[in-house]
Amino acid sequence: MANNFGKLRDLVMSLEADFEKFYDKNNSAAGTRVRKGMQELKNMAQEIRSEVQNMKNSGGGESATNAGGAAKKATGAAAGGAAKKAAPAKKK
C-alpha cells in the first residue's frame, strides 16, 4: 500500500509546475496536461479505493483487535443515522 501512496504523491507533485503555468501564466497547453493528470489521479484513486475495500472485506486491512471495534462503531453510527432518517415523527 505504501507503494500506491508513493505513486499518488509523485503524480500530484509532477503536476505542480503545470498548475502554476496554467493558473499563473494562462498557458492552455499546461491546462491540458493538468486535466490529463487529474484523470490519471482519479483513476489511481479509484484503484486504491477498490483495493482498500477488498482488503477490508477479506479482513486483511486491520488487526483482529481493531477490526471488531471499528466495525461496531461504524455499524452503530450507520444504524443510528439511518433510523432517525427513516422514521420521521407522525403528526396527529
MDTraj code that builds the backbone (N, CA, C; nanometers):
import mdtraj as md
import numpy as np

residues = "MET ALA ASN ASN PHE GLY LYS LEU ARG ASP LEU VAL MET SER LEU GLU ALA ASP PHE GLU LYS PHE TYR ASP LYS ASN ASN SER ALA ALA GLY THR ARG VAL ARG LYS GLY MET GLN GLU LEU LYS ASN MET ALA GLN GLU ILE ARG SER GLU VAL GLN ASN MET LYS ASN SER GLY GLY GLY GLU SER ALA THR ASN ALA GLY GLY ALA ALA LYS LYS ALA THR GLY ALA ALA ALA GLY GLY ALA ALA LYS LYS ALA ALA PRO ALA LYS LYS LYS".split()
xyz = np.array([
    [0.0830, -0.1200, 0.0000],
    [0.0000, 0.0000, 0.0000],
    [0.0866, 0.1252, 0.0000],
    [0.1987, 0.1202, 0.0680],
    [0.2870, 0.2361, 0.0714],
    [0.3336, 0.2717, -0.0691],
    [0.3484, 0.1704, -0.1538],
    [0.3883, 0.1942, -0.2913],
    [0.2821, 0.2760, -0.3645],
    [0.1535, 0.2457, -0.3403],
    [0.0461, 0.3224, -0.4023],
    [0.0493, 0.4671, -0.3564],
    [0.0747, 0.4879, -0.2280],
    [0.0812, 0.6243, -0.1766],
    [0.1956, 0.7001, -0.2422],
    [0.3082, 0.6356, -0.2610],
    [0.4221, 0.6986, -0.3272],
    [0.3895, 0.7382, -0.4700],
    [0.3213, 0.6496, -0.5411],
    [0.2814, 0.6800, -0.6789],
    [0.1853, 0.7983, -0.6828],
    [0.0927, 0.7993, -0.5889],
    [-0.0057, 0.9070, -0.5807],
    [0.0639, 1.0411, -0.5539],
    [0.1527, 1.0400, -0.4571],
    [0.2274, 1.1612, -0.4216],
    [0.3119, 1.2093, -0.5388],
    [0.3803, 1.1162, -0.6069],
    [0.4638, 1.1528, -0.7209],
    [0.3809, 1.2165, -0.8323],
    [0.2620, 1.1613, -0.8574],
    [0.1756, 1.2161, -0.9618],
    [0.1328, 1.3587, -0.9266],
    [0.0917, 1.3799, -0.8035],
    [0.0491, 1.5139, -0.7611],
    [0.1650, 1.6124, -0.7732],
    [0.2826, 1.5710, -0.7276],
    [0.3985, 1.6603, -0.7337],
    [0.4397, 1.6895, -0.8785],
    [0.4217, 1.5928, -0.9671],
    [0.4597, 1.6140, -1.1065],
    [0.3680, 1.7157, -1.1752],
    [0.2501, 1.7357, -1.1207],
    [0.1549, 1.8301, -1.1807],
    [0.1744, 1.9740, -1.1323],
    [0.2553, 1.9939, -1.0310],
    [0.2694, 2.1265, -0.9708],
    [0.3102, 2.2339, -1.0717],
    [0.4101, 2.2066, -1.1525],
    [0.4575, 2.3065, -1.2492],
    [0.3491, 2.3408, -1.3510],
    [0.2748, 2.2400, -1.3956],
    [0.1689, 2.2658, -1.4934],
    [0.0547, 2.3461, -1.4305],
    [0.0239, 2.3198, -1.3034],
    [-0.0771, 2.4007, -1.2346],
    [-0.0349, 2.5472, -1.2319],
    [0.0904, 2.5712, -1.1981],
    [0.1405, 2.7089, -1.1927],
    [0.1354, 2.7738, -1.3303],
    [0.1799, 2.7015, -1.4329],
    [0.1785, 2.7565, -1.5689],
    [0.0369, 2.7893, -1.6139],
    [-0.0581, 2.7026, -1.5807],
    [-0.1948, 2.7257, -1.6243],
    [-0.2591, 2.8411, -1.5482],
    [-0.2530, 2.8371, -1.4154],
    [-0.3230, 2.9380, -1.3357],
    [-0.2509, 3.0727, -1.3317],
    [-0.1185, 3.0701, -1.3294],
    [-0.0454, 3.1973, -1.3182],
    [-0.0133, 3.2604, -1.4527],
    [0.0110, 3.1773, -1.5542],
    [0.0542, 3.2297, -1.6841],
    [-0.0458, 3.2057, -1.7959],
    [-0.1633, 3.1494, -1.7601],
    [-0.2698, 3.1227, -1.8578],
    [-0.2220, 3.0395, -1.9769],
    [-0.1368, 2.9411, -1.9512],
    [-0.0848, 2.8533, -2.0552],
    [-0.1859, 2.7410, -2.0780],
    [-0.2550, 2.7440, -2.1925],
    [-0.3613, 2.6455, -2.2168],
    [-0.3074, 2.5038, -2.2346],
    [-0.1868, 2.4884, -2.2887],
    [-0.1282, 2.3544, -2.3030],
    [-0.1035, 2.2926, -2.1650],
    [-0.0638, 2.3754, -2.0704],
    [-0.0441, 2.3263, -1.9335],
    [-0.1781, 2.2831, -1.8745],
    [-0.2849, 2.3535, -1.9095],
    [-0.4190, 2.3164, -1.8643],
    [-0.4589, 2.1786, -1.9146],
    [-0.4214, 2.1484, -2.0381],
    [-0.4491, 2.0162, -2.0947],
    [-0.3740, 1.9094, -2.0158],
    [-0.2473, 1.9376, -1.9824],
    [-0.1685, 1.8425, -1.9040],
    [-0.2256, 1.8260, -1.7632],
    [-0.2764, 1.9333, -1.7059],
    [-0.3386, 1.9262, -1.5730],
    [-0.4618, 1.8366, -1.5796],
    [-0.5449, 1.8578, -1.6797],
    [-0.6661, 1.7757, -1.6926],
    [-0.6310, 1.6281, -1.7109],
    [-0.5296, 1.5998, -1.7930],
    [-0.4863, 1.4617, -1.8142],
    [-0.4350, 1.4022, -1.6829],
    [-0.3554, 1.4787, -1.6107],
    [-0.3018, 1.4316, -1.4836],
    [-0.4105, 1.4097, -1.3802],
    [-0.5108, 1.4962, -1.3801],
    [-0.6209, 1.4803, -1.2849],
    [-0.7034, 1.3564, -1.3185],
    [-0.7161, 1.3232, -1.4460],
    [-0.7852, 1.2000, -1.4843],
    [-0.7074, 1.0782, -1.4361],
    [-0.5751, 1.0832, -1.4507],
    [-0.4913, 0.9744, -1.4008],
    [-0.5053, 0.9621, -1.2494],
    [-0.5099, 1.0759, -1.1820],
    [-0.5268, 1.0784, -1.0367],
    [-0.6599, 1.0163, -0.9970],
    [-0.7643, 1.0496, -1.0700],
    [-0.8973, 0.9932, -1.0438],
    [-0.8956, 0.8409, -1.0605],
    [-0.8346, 0.7945, -1.1687],
    [-0.8276, 0.6502, -1.1941],
    [-0.7460, 0.5795, -1.0867],
    [-0.6344, 0.6395, -1.0487],
    [-0.5497, 0.5815, -0.9458],
    [-0.6241, 0.5769, -0.8121],
    [-0.6956, 0.6827, -0.7806],
    [-0.7720, 0.6875, -0.6562],
    [-0.8784, 0.5782, -0.6544],
    [-0.9445, 0.5559, -0.7667],
    [-1.0461, 0.4513, -0.7745],
    [-0.9843, 0.3130, -0.7544],
    [-0.8681, 0.2904, -0.8132],
    [-0.7996, 0.1627, -0.7958],
    [-0.7628, 0.1402, -0.6494],
    [-0.7125, 0.2438, -0.5840],
    [-0.6738, 0.2331, -0.4431],
    [-0.7971, 0.2103, -0.3567],
    [-0.9063, 0.2816, -0.3861],
    [-1.0300, 0.2621, -0.3100],
    [-1.0768, 0.1173, -0.3203],
    [-1.0732, 0.0618, -0.4407],
    [-1.1156, -0.0768, -0.4609],
    [-1.0249, -0.1727, -0.3853],
    [-0.8955, -0.1480, -0.3900],
    [-0.8007, -0.2342, -0.3197],
    [-0.8246, -0.2303, -0.1686],
    [-0.8438, -0.1107, -0.1159],
    [-0.8693, -0.0961, 0.0277],
    [-0.9984, -0.1672, 0.0661],
    [-1.1022, -0.1497, -0.0134],
    [-1.2300, -0.2140, 0.0161],
    [-1.2169, -0.3661, 0.0131],
    [-1.1457, -0.4179, -0.0863],
    [-1.1263, -0.5627, -0.0955],
    [-1.0474, -0.6155, 0.0232],
    [-0.9436, -0.5427, 0.0632],
    [-0.8646, -0.5844, 0.1795],
    [-0.9497, -0.5792, 0.3059],
    [-1.0300, -0.4756, 0.3178],
    [-1.1162, -0.4617, 0.4344],
    [-1.2170, -0.5760, 0.4404],
    [-1.2781, -0.6081, 0.3279],
    [-1.3779, -0.7148, 0.3226],
    [-1.3180, -0.8519, 0.3502],
    [-1.1925, -0.8719, 0.3111],
    [-1.1289, -1.0009, 0.3340],
    [-1.0628, -1.0083, 0.4707],
    [-1.0672, -0.8994, 0.5463],
    [-1.0093, -0.8993, 0.6798],
    [-0.8608, -0.8708, 0.6816],
    [-0.8033, -0.8304, 0.5725],
    [-0.6595, -0.8056, 0.5667],
    [-0.6199, -0.6624, 0.5917],
    [-0.7150, -0.5736, 0.6189],
    [-0.6828, -0.4324, 0.6332],
    [-0.6495, -0.3878, 0.7727],
    [-0.6989, -0.4586, 0.8754],
    [-0.6765, -0.4170, 1.0128],
    [-0.6359, -0.5368, 1.0963],
    [-0.5814, -0.5079, 1.2151],
    [-0.5522, -0.6163, 1.3067],
    [-0.6839, -0.6683, 1.3636],
    [-0.6839, -0.7881, 1.4148],
    [-0.8071, -0.8504, 1.4633],
    [-0.8702, -0.7713, 1.5770],
    [-0.7895, -0.7113, 1.6641],
    [-0.8461, -0.6385, 1.7776],
    [-0.9113, -0.5084, 1.7342],
    [-0.8564, -0.4401, 1.6378],
    [-0.9140, -0.3135, 1.5917],
    [-1.0330, -0.3343, 1.5006],
    [-1.0349, -0.4410, 1.4265],
    [-1.1416, -0.4638, 1.3296],
    [-1.2773, -0.4730, 1.3963],
    [-1.2860, -0.5449, 1.5074],
    [-1.4140, -0.5600, 1.5758],
    [-1.4658, -0.4289, 1.6289],
    [-1.3815, -0.3509, 1.6938],
    [-1.4237, -0.2231, 1.7497],
    [-1.4642, -0.1245, 1.6425],
    [-1.3876, -0.1192, 1.5354],
    [-1.4192, -0.0267, 1.4266],
    [-1.5496, -0.0666, 1.3587],
    [-1.5702, -0.1969, 1.3416],
    [-1.6938, -0.2429, 1.2779],
    [-1.8144, -0.2101, 1.3641],
    [-1.8022, -0.2286, 1.4948],
    [-1.9143, -0.1976, 1.5839],
    [-1.9458, -0.0490, 1.5812],
    [-1.8426, 0.0352, 1.5828],
    [-1.8651, 0.1800, 1.5789],
    [-1.9323, 0.2204, 1.4481],
    [-1.8822, 0.1688, 1.3371],
    [-1.9384, 0.2037, 1.2061],
    [-2.0822, 0.1541, 1.1946],
    [-2.1074, 0.0336, 1.2403],
    [-2.2418, -0.0219, 1.2318],
    [-2.3378, 0.0573, 1.3190],
    [-2.2951, 0.0903, 1.4406],
    [-2.3805, 0.1666, 1.5314],
    [-2.4116, 0.3049, 1.4775],
    [-2.3118, 0.3714, 1.4229],
    [-2.3330, 0.5055, 1.3689],
    [-2.4244, 0.5007, 1.2473],
    [-2.4018, 0.4022, 1.1608],
    [-2.4839, 0.3919, 1.0400],
    [-2.6278, 0.3574, 1.0763],
    [-2.6458, 0.2668, 1.1692],
    [-2.7810, 0.2254, 1.2068],
    [-2.8545, 0.3398, 1.2752],
    [-2.7851, 0.4117, 1.3629],
    [-2.8493, 0.5230, 1.4326],
    [-2.8895, 0.6336, 1.3380],
    [-2.8021, 0.6674, 1.2450],
    [-2.8332, 0.7728, 1.1489],
    [-2.9448, 0.7323, 1.0549],
    [-2.9429, 0.6062, 1.0119],
    [-3.0459, 0.5587, 0.9191],
    [-3.1815, 0.5514, 0.9880],
    [-3.1834, 0.5125, 1.1146],
    [-3.3101, 0.5003, 1.1857],
    [-3.3752, 0.6370, 1.2034],
    [-3.2964, 0.7369, 1.2322],
    [-3.3514, 0.8716, 1.2505],
    [-3.4122, 0.9247, 1.1215],
    [-3.3477, 0.8992, 1.0105],
    [-3.3964, 0.9495, 0.8822],
    [-3.5145, 0.8673, 0.8310],
    [-3.5157, 0.7382, 0.8610],
    [-3.6183, 0.6506, 0.8059],
    [-3.7522, 0.6620, 0.8795],
    [-3.7506, 0.7086, 1.0046],
    [-3.8745, 0.7106, 1.0823],
    [-3.9049, 0.8528, 1.1310],
    [-3.9571, 0.9397, 1.0435],
    [-3.9921, 1.0745, 1.0878],
    [-4.1132, 1.0717, 1.1811],
    [-4.1225, 1.1711, 1.2629],
    [-4.2350, 1.1782, 1.3584],
    [-4.3657, 1.1977, 1.2832],
    [-4.4709, 1.1252, 1.3272],
    [-4.6008, 1.1360, 1.2643],
    [-4.6809, 1.2475, 1.3316],
    [-4.7562, 1.3201, 1.2521],
    [-4.8454, 1.4236, 1.3070],
    [-4.9826, 1.3652, 1.3296],
    [-5.0466, 1.4071, 1.4357],
    [-5.1820, 1.3568, 1.4661],
    [-5.2862, 1.4564, 1.4261],
])
top = md.Topology()
chain = top.add_chain()
for i, resn in enumerate(residues, 1):
    res = top.add_residue(resn, chain, resSeq=i)
    for name in ("N", "CA", "C"):
        top.add_atom(name, md.element.get_by_symbol(name[0]), res)
traj = md.Trajectory(xyz[None], top)
